[in-house]
Amino acid sequence: MDWLHQIFQKSPEVALFLALAIGYLIGQINFGKFQLGGVGGSLLAAVVISQAGVQIDNGVKSVMFAVFIYAVGYDSGPQFFNSLNRKTLREIAMAVFLAASALITVIVCARVFGLNKGLAAGLAGGALTQSAIIGTAGDAIARLGLPAAETKALQSDVAIAYAVTYVFGSLGAIIVCVNILPKFMGQNLRDAALEAEKSLAGASGPAEGQVSTLPVLVGRAFRVLGAKGRTVAQVETAEADFITIERIRRAGKAIEPRADLTLEAGDIVLVVGRREVMVGAASQLGEEVGDTDGMSIVMQRRQGVFARKGMNHTTIAAVRATVDRDLRHGVFIHEIRRVDRPLPVLPETELQHGDVITFFGSAQDTKRAVDAAGYELPYTNKTDFIYMGVGIVLGLLMGLVVVDVGGIPLTLGSGGGCLLAGLLFGWMRGKHPMYGVMPSAASQLLKDFGLAAFVAVVGINSGLQAVVTVQQSGMTIFLLGVFVTLFPLLLTMLFGRYVLRYDNAAILAGALTGSRSANPAFGAVLDKAGNAVPTIPFAITYALANVLLTLLGPLVVGLV
């Protein structure tokens, strides 16, 4: 042990990265269908490593938490602010109800069993599997003005209670949402998801990394028979412009597919359009041919930001009716994303300024469409560090502001400030996608590494004290964690069913897992549902829960 202690003294960062490596290895071990996860594993590994005697500068902890909490706010910001409307009142009410019931449950448990501020906050973080509470609670404790030794002891208790309660916090959410909820609703999750999918009319689609065997847009070549004597424009408008003739070959020679050109028997035409429309049009055009020599063309997907004046909150059908046919000719909407989330491409889908539309067609057609819709969004995978740096600086500065209310100093702290800055900067990025680029992979790295490193530093710096506290009150904390995990979830499930009137098990399960920001439980719900229907309510409640549950840290510290 002495040689290990010497290495850590010379290079404390070795202890940090060793904790991450071992922690994520532990986190991948399956206990049935449950995994501890990288964050929980890193905390346990850090506590063990700390027994060798090592300390890491608290500045590292502060930096890691700042980038983590900013990234959380950045990703949640657009959806958080967009969720605050009348259409999502049920989801808002569910997320707020769970957060409030969890806060009350933790405070009651803390007062009945005499828990200090640190143990109570850690109980909330672990039982609710909201790791960010470790940071916001620790930050709040540091601002209480207590002696340094007492502050360190309370911050250690946060990490200890979190470690003791986290495992069942994850497992309990799965039990409630996947096992108890469907039996309570009297519905199988798969059947409920299929029923909801029909009513949502295409709101769900392939998951990330999946490709449909029946693509929406297709190209097919036909030998003209039934369409002879009709002009190109007549053929296209007969199908509501959902198909276009892109190439024509007559007697072995290519000719321009002008709108007024009359088709002749034997012409080979290349038709591009929506698959469901193509099926009906095929019988009217003629016979399909495999001889496409010289007919194939290169099609392109081009992203544009919807910013056309006078058309904010306009449906796709209304846009088609308003825009001139020559302008939209040969252009198809392949995908619409709002704050990096896909929307169903349906006539009644409402477009909003800032939506990113992926157009499909020839190079000149897609360029024309992008210019008409707003402006082109250039592809880049480089993070805008100017935008990110300014956001974190403003967040840290907001955290320094202290407002005296009735003699009580109130402050956001660095965690709350960076969270608020992330929410605002993420929301602005959603409205103006040209600025503040942070690829999802980069954002995920900041969240994963920032949180895991932060938790590892907490575990390393407080591990020695952790062993003593677990020996003294470990079982009590564990049983309280079981109660704090199950009671708010079950109470919110009843609230959702009887007050909010959720009548579909898959949708209620999605909303409930999001309200608890329970990613493992959500993954299990998706697995049982077999489609993406639960994602719709989950996306809203998850964004709200990331904010509301994170704020429980300082609230517990202040109220216990």
C-alpha distance (Angstrom), angle and dihedral (degrees) to the residues before:
residue distance angle dihedral
M1 . . .
D2 3.84 . .
W3 3.81 92.9 .
L4 3.80 89.8 51.3
H5 3.78 90.9 48.6
Q6 3.82 90.2 52.3
I7 3.81 92.2 51.2
F8 3.80 91.4 50.3
Q9 3.79 91.8 48.1
K10 3.80 91.7 53.3
S11 3.82 94.2 41.7
P12 3.84 115.0 15.7
E13 3.82 89.8 176.2
V14 3.81 87.6 71.4
A15 3.80 88.0 66.0
L16 3.80 91.2 50.2
F17 3.80 96.6 52.3
L18 3.80 92.2 39.3
A19 3.81 88.4 56.1
L20 3.81 90.4 50.3
A21 3.80 93.7 48.5
I22 3.80 95.4 46.5
G23 3.80 92.0 39.2
Y24 3.78 95.1 54.8
L25 3.80 90.1 45.1
I26 3.81 89.4 54.4
G27 3.80 89.8 44.1
Q28 3.81 91.4 60.3
I29 3.80 94.4 57.2
N30 3.80 111.8 110.1
F31 3.79 119.2 -132.4
G32 3.78 96.3 -172.0
K33 3.81 102.4 -59.6
F34 3.81 92.9 -22.6
Q35 3.80 129.4 95.2
L36 3.78 125.3 -171.9
G37 3.81 91.2 -139.3
G38 3.78 131.4 -137.8
V39 3.80 97.1 -78.8
G40 3.80 95.5 50.3
G41 3.80 90.5 42.8
S42 3.80 92.0 50.5
L43 3.78 91.2 52.4
L44 3.80 92.7 51.7
A45 3.81 91.8 45.1
A46 3.80 90.9 48.9
V47 3.81 92.1 52.1
V48 3.81 90.5 52.8
I49 3.83 92.8 46.2
S50 3.81 90.8 49.1
Q51 3.81 89.4 65.8
A52 3.83 87.1 74.7
G53 3.79 88.7 64.6
V54 3.83 114.9 -103.5
Q55 3.80 137.1 146.8
I56 3.81 128.6 -164.5
D57 3.78 123.2 -155.8
N58 3.80 111.2 -96.3
G59 3.80 89.1 -133.6
V60 3.81 88.0 74.4
K61 3.79 89.1 54.2
S62 3.80 92.1 50.5
V63 3.81 94.3 49.4
M64 3.81 93.4 47.3
F65 3.78 92.5 49.6
A66 3.81 92.7 46.8
V67 3.81 94.2 55.2
F68 3.82 91.4 42.4
I69 3.79 96.9 51.0
Y70 3.82 92.4 42.2
A71 3.82 90.2 53.7
V72 3.81 90.7 48.9
G73 3.79 90.5 53.2
Y74 3.80 92.3 42.7
D75 3.80 92.7 55.5
S76 3.80 94.3 41.1
G77 3.82 98.0 41.6
P78 3.81 101.6 84.4
Q79 3.78 94.3 44.6
F80 3.81 91.7 41.0
F81 3.80 95.0 57.0
N82 3.80 94.2 36.6
S83 3.81 88.7 53.2
L84 3.77 92.0 61.5
N85 3.81 97.8 91.5
R86 3.78 139.6 97.3
K87 3.81 94.5 -95.8
T88 3.80 92.2 63.9
L89 3.80 99.7 40.7
R90 3.82 91.4 119.7
E91 3.79 92.6 54.5
I92 3.81 92.0 44.7
A93 3.80 90.9 50.0
M94 3.82 92.0 49.0
A95 3.81 94.6 50.0
V96 3.82 92.2 46.5
F97 3.82 92.3 46.0
L98 3.80 93.7 52.0
A99 3.81 92.8 46.7
A100 3.82 91.8 48.2
S101 3.82 94.5 45.4
A102 3.82 90.5 47.6
L103 3.81 91.5 50.3
I104 3.81 92.4 50.2
T105 3.82 91.6 45.9
V106 3.81 92.6 52.0
I107 3.82 93.3 46.9
V108 3.81 92.8 48.9
C109 3.82 91.6 48.5
A110 3.80 91.3 47.8
R111 3.79 93.6 51.6
V112 3.80 96.1 42.7
F113 3.81 93.7 48.5
G114 3.80 97.5 34.0
L115 3.80 98.1 -117.3
N116 3.79 118.2 172.0
K117 3.79 123.1 -127.5
G118 3.80 93.8 -92.3
L119 3.79 96.9 50.0
A120 3.82 91.3 45.2
A121 3.80 92.9 51.4
G122 3.81 91.7 45.8
L123 3.80 89.1 49.2
A124 3.80 88.9 55.5
G125 3.81 93.1 46.6
G126 3.80 96.1 48.9
A127 3.81 100.9 36.6
L128 3.80 90.8 47.5
T129 3.86 92.0 38.4
Q130 3.79 89.7 -131.0
S131 3.80 101.5 141.2
A132 3.80 93.3 -177.1
I133 3.82 88.6 71.5
I134 3.81 87.8 73.7
G135 3.78 88.7 63.9
T136 3.79 100.5 39.7
A137 3.81 92.0 45.3
G138 3.80 92.8 46.3
D139 3.78 89.8 49.9
A140 3.81 91.0 49.6
I141 3.82 91.6 49.3
A142 3.81 90.6 51.5
R143 3.81 89.0 57.4
L144 3.81 95.5 53.6
G145 3.79 91.6 88.5
L146 3.80 93.9 -124.6
P147 3.82 124.2 151.6
A148 3.80 112.7 -78.6
A149 3.82 93.9 -112.2
E150 3.81 92.8 51.3
T151 3.80 92.0 46.1
K152 3.79 91.3 51.9
A153 3.81 91.5 47.8
L154 3.81 92.4 51.5
Q155 3.80 91.9 47.3
S156 3.79 88.7 50.5
D157 3.79 89.9 52.2
V158 3.82 89.5 55.2
A159 3.81 91.1 58.3
I160 3.80 92.9 42.6
A161 3.80 96.1 52.5
Y162 3.79 89.7 44.1
A163 3.82 91.8 54.3
V164 3.81 93.3 47.3
T165 3.83 95.2 49.4
Y166 3.80 103.4 32.9
V167 3.83 98.6 84.3
F168 3.79 95.8 57.3
G169 3.81 89.3 38.0
S170 3.81 88.4 67.4
L171 3.79 96.2 36.9
G172 3.81 94.7 46.3
A173 3.82 92.6 54.7
I174 3.81 89.7 53.4
I175 3.81 91.5 49.4
V176 3.81 93.1 51.3
C177 3.80 99.5 41.3
V178 3.80 99.7 38.1
N179 3.80 103.1 31.5
I180 3.79 111.9 19.5
L181 3.82 100.4 36.0
P182 3.85 97.8 55.0
K183 3.83 90.9 48.5
F184 3.79 90.3 47.3
M185 3.83 90.9 50.5
G186 3.80 93.2 42.2
Q187 3.82 90.1 -128.9
N188 3.77 134.1 114.1
L189 3.83 109.4 -126.4
R190 3.80 92.0 -130.2
D191 3.80 94.2 50.7
A192 3.80 91.7 44.5
A193 3.82 91.2 50.0
L194 3.82 92.3 50.8
E195 3.79 90.5 49.1
A196 3.80 91.8 50.1
E197 3.81 91.6 45.8
K198 3.80 90.8 58.9
S199 3.79 92.4 50.9
L200 3.81 92.7 46.5
A201 3.81 91.0 55.2
G202 3.74 101.9 -144.9
A203 3.79 101.6 -20.9
S204 3.78 90.5 131.9
G205 3.76 128.7 59.0
P206 3.79 144.0 158.1
A207 3.77 115.9 -31.9
E208 3.80 124.3 -119.5
G209 3.82 110.5 -59.1
Q210 3.81 93.5 16.4
V211 3.82 126.3 114.3
S212 3.78 125.1 -163.4
T213 3.82 117.5 -120.0
L214 3.82 86.0 -140.6
P215 3.82 105.3 55.0
V216 3.79 118.6 -155.3
L217 3.83 94.6 -130.3
V218 3.81 121.4 44.9
G219 3.80 140.1 168.2
R220 3.83 122.8 -141.5
A221 3.81 135.4 173.6
F222 3.82 122.4 -135.3
R223 3.83 137.5 -175.9
V224 3.78 104.8 -131.3
L225 3.79 115.4 -115.7
G226 3.79 113.5 131.9
A227 3.81 93.8 31.1
K228 3.80 95.9 56.8
G229 3.80 113.3 129.3
R230 3.79 93.0 25.7
T231 3.78 123.6 109.4
V232 3.80 123.9 -120.4
A233 3.82 89.7 -110.3
Q234 3.81 91.8 51.6
V235 3.80 92.4 52.5
E236 3.80 92.5 48.2
T237 3.81 97.7 44.2
A238 3.81 90.7 47.8
E239 3.80 86.0 69.8
A240 3.82 95.4 43.1
D241 3.82 90.8 -102.7
F242 3.81 91.0 -68.0
I243 3.81 88.2 127.2
T244 3.81 130.7 44.1
I245 3.80 133.0 -165.4
E246 3.79 105.6 -127.6
R247 3.84 102.0 171.4
I248 3.81 136.6 23.0
R249 3.79 126.3 -169.6
R250 3.80 117.6 -169.6
A251 3.80 121.6 -177.7
G252 3.80 89.6 -15.4
K253 3.81 94.3 -52.2
A254 3.80 127.8 106.8
I255 3.81 116.0 -124.1
E256 3.78 131.5 -172.5
P257 3.86 112.6 -94.5
R258 3.82 95.3 -132.0
A259 3.78 117.0 177.4
D260 3.82 92.3 -116.8
L261 3.83 95.7 46.2
T262 3.80 113.2 120.5
L263 3.80 115.7 -135.9
E264 3.78 119.8 -129.3
A265 3.79 131.0 -154.5
G266 3.79 110.6 -87.4
D267 3.83 95.4 26.8
I268 3.79 113.0 138.9
V269 3.79 110.4 -137.5
L270 3.81 130.0 -172.3
V271 3.79 109.0 -143.8
V272 3.81 123.5 -167.8
G273 3.79 124.1 -171.5
R274 3.75 150.6 101.2
R275 3.79 112.5 -32.1
E276 3.80 97.3 -130.4
V277 3.82 90.7 52.6
M278 3.80 92.8 44.2
V279 3.80 90.7 58.3
G280 3.80 91.2 60.8
A281 3.80 95.2 39.6
A282 3.80 94.3 51.7
S283 3.80 94.1 74.3
Q284 3.81 90.3 52.6
L285 3.80 96.5 48.0
G286 3.80 102.5 49.9
E287 3.77 137.0 -109.4
E288 3.77 123.3 -18.8
V289 3.80 115.4 -117.7
G290 3.78 133.6 -159.5
D291 3.81 94.4 -153.6
T292 3.79 100.9 98.2
D293 3.78 99.4 151.4
G294 3.79 107.5 152.7
M295 3.80 92.0 0.8
S296 3.78 102.4 91.2
I297 3.79 117.7 97.9
V298 3.78 132.9 -172.3
M299 3.79 112.0 -106.3
Q300 3.77 123.4 -162.2
R301 3.77 140.3 -150.5
R302 3.79 113.3 -143.3
Q303 3.80 126.8 -179.4
G304 3.76 121.3 -137.6
V305 3.81 132.5 178.5
F306 3.80 111.5 -126.5
A307 3.80 106.4 -125.8
R308 3.83 104.1 135.8
K309 3.80 109.9 151.1
G310 3.77 117.0 -112.4
M311 3.81 94.4 16.4
N312 3.78 104.0 85.0
H313 3.83 110.5 132.7
T314 3.81 91.5 14.5
T315 3.81 122.2 142.3
I316 3.80 122.2 -119.8
A317 3.81 89.3 -115.0
A318 3.82 91.2 53.8
V319 3.81 91.7 48.5
R320 3.81 91.1 51.6
A321 3.79 90.2 50.0
T322 3.81 92.0 49.6
V323 3.80 102.1 42.6
D324 3.81 119.0 80.4
R325 3.84 114.7 -103.8
D326 3.81 93.4 -124.6
L327 3.79 89.5 55.4
R328 3.80 95.2 52.8
H329 3.82 96.5 35.9
G330 3.79 114.0 126.6
V331 3.79 93.7 7.4
F332 3.79 125.5 115.4
I333 3.79 130.4 -176.9
H334 3.78 106.8 -120.9
E335 3.81 98.1 176.0
I336 3.78 142.5 -8.6
R337 3.80 121.4 -154.0
R338 3.76 127.1 -173.1
V339 3.80 115.1 -164.8
D340 3.80 87.0 -16.8
R341 3.81 94.4 -53.0
P342 3.84 121.3 114.7
L343 3.79 120.9 -116.0
P344 3.82 125.3 -157.0
V345 3.82 111.6 -99.3
L346 3.80 96.7 -130.2
P347 3.84 131.0 140.3
E348 3.82 90.8 -111.4
T349 3.82 94.8 49.3
E350 3.80 108.1 120.5
L351 3.80 117.0 -134.1
Q352 3.78 120.6 -143.8
H353 3.78 130.6 -166.8
G354 3.79 108.2 -91.9
D355 3.81 94.9 35.4
V356 3.80 112.3 135.2
I357 3.82 110.9 -133.4
T358 3.80 121.2 -165.3
F359 3.81 108.8 -149.6
F360 3.80 122.4 -158.7
G361 3.79 123.9 -154.5
S362 3.77 142.6 77.2
A363 3.81 119.0 -29.9
Q364 3.82 94.6 -103.0
D365 3.81 93.7 43.8
T366 3.81 95.0 50.5
K367 3.81 91.4 45.3
R368 3.81 89.6 53.5
A369 3.81 91.5 48.2
V370 3.81 94.3 48.6
D371 3.81 92.0 50.3
A372 3.80 90.5 49.4
A373 3.81 94.4 47.0
G374 3.80 95.7 48.3
Y375 3.78 123.5 -80.8
E376 3.78 137.8 -29.1
L377 3.79 119.7 -95.8
P378 3.80 107.7 -140.6
Y379 3.78 115.9 -140.7
T380 3.79 115.4 -112.6
N381 3.79 135.6 155.7
K382 3.80 95.2 -166.4
T383 3.79 119.7 110.6
D384 3.81 116.3 -123.9
F385 3.80 97.8 -125.3
I386 3.81 92.2 179.3
Y387 3.79 90.4 61.6
M388 3.79 92.8 41.6
G389 3.80 94.2 46.3
V390 3.80 93.6 49.9
G391 3.80 90.0 47.9
I392 3.80 94.6 52.6
V393 3.83 92.2 44.1
L394 3.81 91.0 52.8
G395 3.80 90.0 46.8
L396 3.80 92.7 52.0
L397 3.81 90.5 46.9
M398 3.82 91.1 51.0
G399 3.80 87.6 51.3
L400 3.81 90.1 59.8
V401 3.81 93.0 58.3
V402 3.82 112.8 103.1
V403 3.81 121.0 -168.7
D404 3.80 118.9 -164.4
V405 3.83 111.2 -140.0
G406 3.79 114.6 179.3
G407 3.77 91.1 -25.2
I408 3.80 92.3 -51.2
P409 3.82 114.8 115.5
L410 3.81 110.2 -134.6
T411 3.78 122.4 -167.1
L412 3.79 138.6 160.1
G413 3.78 92.4 -136.2
S414 3.79 121.7 -150.6
G415 3.80 91.9 -66.9
G416 3.80 95.9 51.2
G417 3.80 91.6 41.8
C418 3.81 94.0 52.2
L419 3.80 90.8 44.7
L420 3.80 91.6 52.8
A421 3.82 91.7 45.1
G422 3.79 90.3 49.4
L423 3.81 91.0 51.1
L424 3.81 92.3 50.6
F425 3.81 96.4 42.8
G426 3.80 91.7 45.1
W427 3.80 90.4 50.5
M428 3.82 91.5 49.6
R429 3.81 89.7 48.8
G430 3.82 88.8 53.7
K431 3.79 90.5 53.7
H432 3.82 94.4 43.6
P433 3.84 108.4 29.7
M434 3.82 92.6 177.9
Y435 3.80 89.9 76.4
G436 3.78 136.1 53.8
V437 3.79 98.5 25.4
M438 3.79 113.6 -167.7
P439 3.82 112.0 164.6
S440 3.78 113.6 -136.5
A441 3.81 90.6 -115.3
A442 3.81 91.0 55.0
S443 3.79 91.8 47.2
Q444 3.79 91.1 49.2
L445 3.81 90.6 50.9
L446 3.80 91.1 52.6
K447 3.80 90.9 50.1
D448 3.79 96.6 43.8
F449 3.79 98.3 41.4
G450 3.80 95.3 36.2
L451 3.79 94.5 52.2
A452 3.81 96.7 39.0
A453 3.82 92.5 48.3
F454 3.80 91.5 45.9
V455 3.80 92.1 50.3
A456 3.82 91.0 45.6
V457 3.81 91.6 53.7
V458 3.81 89.8 49.2
G459 3.80 90.5 50.5
I460 3.82 94.1 46.4
N461 3.80 94.1 48.0
S462 3.81 95.2 44.6
G463 3.81 103.3 30.1
L464 3.79 97.8 104.7
Q465 3.81 92.3 54.9
A466 3.81 90.1 42.7
V467 3.79 93.7 66.3
V468 3.80 91.8 54.5
T469 3.82 94.1 48.5
V470 3.80 93.9 47.7
Q471 3.80 89.9 52.8
Q472 3.80 90.6 51.4
S473 3.83 102.0 44.3
G474 3.80 109.4 -0.4
M475 3.84 98.6 121.0
T476 3.79 93.3 45.9
I477 3.81 91.3 51.8
F478 3.81 91.3 46.8
L479 3.82 93.7 52.9
L480 3.79 91.2 45.9
G481 3.80 87.4 51.1
V482 3.82 90.1 55.6
F483 3.79 90.0 52.8
V484 3.83 94.9 45.5
T485 3.81 89.5 48.6
L486 3.81 97.2 50.0
F487 3.81 106.4 31.2
P488 3.85 100.3 59.8
L489 3.83 90.6 41.9
L490 3.80 94.3 51.7
L491 3.79 91.8 42.7
T492 3.82 91.3 50.7
M493 3.81 90.8 47.1
L494 3.82 89.5 56.8
F495 3.81 90.3 44.7
G496 3.81 90.9 52.1
R497 3.79 94.0 48.0
Y498 3.80 102.2 42.8
V499 3.81 104.4 24.4
L500 3.81 103.9 29.3
R501 3.83 91.7 34.5
Y502 3.79 100.3 -132.5
D503 3.80 104.4 173.3
N504 3.82 100.5 174.5
A505 3.81 118.0 78.2
A506 3.83 95.6 -151.8
I507 3.80 93.9 51.4
L508 3.81 92.8 44.1
A509 3.82 90.1 48.8
G510 3.80 90.5 51.9
A511 3.79 92.3 49.0
L512 3.80 92.6 46.0
T513 3.82 95.8 49.3
G514 3.79 89.7 47.6
S515 3.81 91.9 50.0
R516 3.82 88.0 56.6
S517 3.86 91.9 39.0
A518 3.80 83.6 -130.3
N519 3.80 103.3 164.7
P520 3.85 96.7 176.0
A521 3.80 90.4 51.1
F522 3.80 91.1 47.3
G523 3.79 90.3 51.9
A524 3.81 89.4 52.1
V525 3.82 90.8 48.5
L526 3.81 91.1 51.7
D527 3.78 90.0 48.8
K528 3.81 91.4 53.7
A529 3.82 94.2 41.0
G530 3.79 94.2 51.7
N531 3.83 93.9 -150.5
A532 3.80 140.3 56.7
V533 3.82 97.9 -98.5
P534 3.86 95.1 110.3
T535 3.82 88.3 55.9
I536 3.81 92.3 73.0
P537 3.84 98.3 67.0
F538 3.83 91.4 28.3
A539 3.81 92.3 61.3
I540 3.80 91.5 57.2
T541 3.81 100.0 42.3
Y542 3.82 92.5 40.7
A543 3.80 92.2 56.3
L544 3.80 90.7 49.6
A545 3.82 93.7 43.9
N546 3.80 92.7 52.6
V547 3.78 87.1 61.7
L548 3.81 101.5 35.1
L549 3.81 97.7 44.6
T550 3.81 92.2 44.4
L551 3.80 88.8 56.6
L552 3.82 90.4 56.2
G553 3.82 88.9 80.3
P554 3.81 97.7 71.4
L555 3.83 91.4 33.3
V556 3.82 92.1 57.3
V557 3.80 90.9 45.3
G558 3.79 90.7 50.7
L559 3.82 97.6 44.1
V560 3.83 103.0 40.3
